[in-house]
């Protein structure tokens, strides 16, 4: 059986625990404009984890917005420091995109998939070996 991994926001008041988290061997980069804005960077780094295996504790806030797909995306962030924690959408089924920048565990994990590559900044090269999805 796999072990849980734990991450935390910048201030440490919000923690994220993913049961069987050590089963994630790679990450997802998302280049969509919503992820750019919430990460404050050229892309966001995520894993898609089952909601039932994910526990978020601390002062969180949520913000919901309609994505270009027409689906509502609910973003979860620390209510104290503002660190992005996760986001949910019907497109993810029973999962949630968990921001991996809050976990030291993911520092050496490769990228297996890049989404919304049509919106990739020209200064950011495609990750060699990662599946590239233009995604609408």
N, C-alpha and C positions, 0 to 999 in steps of 0.2 A: 504494500500500500504506500502511496506517495505521501509526502509530508506537506504541511501548510507552509506558505511563505507569507511574510508580513512586510508591509511598507508603511510609510507615513508621509504626511504633508510636510511642508517646509517648517512650520512652527511645532510640529510634533503632536498637536492636539487631535488630529484625525488619523486614525490607523485603518489600514486595509488589510484584511487577511483573506487569502485564497486557499481553500482546502485543495489538496492535490496540486498545489501550485507548481511544485517542482516537475510536474509533467510537461510544462510549457518549455519547449526547446528553442523556440524562435518567436519573433515579434512581428507586428504589423505596423508599417508606417502608413499614415493617412495624410494625403496632400490636399484634402478638400479645404475650402476657405473657412468653414466653421471651425475645423480643427486647428487651422493656422491661428485664427483669432483667439481661441480658448487656450492654446499652448503658448501664444506669444512668440511663435517661431515659424519656420518654413514647413513644418509638419508635426504631427503628434505620433507618439510611440505607444502602442497598445498591445494587449492580448484580449481575445474574446473568451471570457470566463463565464461559466454557468452562474446565474444569479443565486441559485440555491447553495453554491459553494463559496460565495463571496460575502464577507461581513465587513461593513463599514461602520466605524464607531467614532463619535466625536461631533463637533459642531459643524454640521454640513448644511449647505443651502442647495437648492435646485433652481435651474433655469431651463424652461422649455421653449423651443423654437421650431418652426416648420423648416425642414431642410428642402433643398432643391428637388428632392425625390417626392416631396409632398408629405412625407412621414414626419411626425413630431419626434424630435430628439430631445431628451431630457438630460441635461448636463449636471453633474454633481461636483461640488467644489467645497473646500474647507471654508466655513463661515468666518474663520478668524484670519487666515493668511491668504486665502483665495486660490490655493493650489488646486489645479484640476485633478479630480479623483477618478471619475468615470463618466460614461454616457450610455444611455439606453435608447433603443428604438425598436419598433416592431420588426424591422429588418434583421435584427439580431436574434429573433426567436426568444429562447429562454436564456440568452446570454447578455452580458454587458461588456462594453469595451472598457477595460481597466487601464489607466495610464501607467505605463511601466517606469516612467521617470521617478516615481515614488518608491521604487524597490531597488535596493542594491543587487538583488538576485539577478536582475536582467542586464547588468552592466556588461556581461560578456556573452550574452545570447545574440545569435545572428538574427537578421531580418529575413523572413521567409516570404513576405508578401508586401507589396506596395499598392495602395488604393488611390484612386483619383489622380493617376499619373498625368492626366491631361492638364492638371493644375500645378504640377511640379515647377518650382522655381528653376530657371535655367542654370543657376549656380550650383544646384544640387544634382549630382550624377545619380543615375539608377544604381541600385544596390546589385552588384554582381551575384547571380544565382537566385535572386528573389523573383517570384512571380510578379509580373507587372499587370495591373488592371486599370484600364482607362476609366471605367465606371462612370455612369451617367449621374 
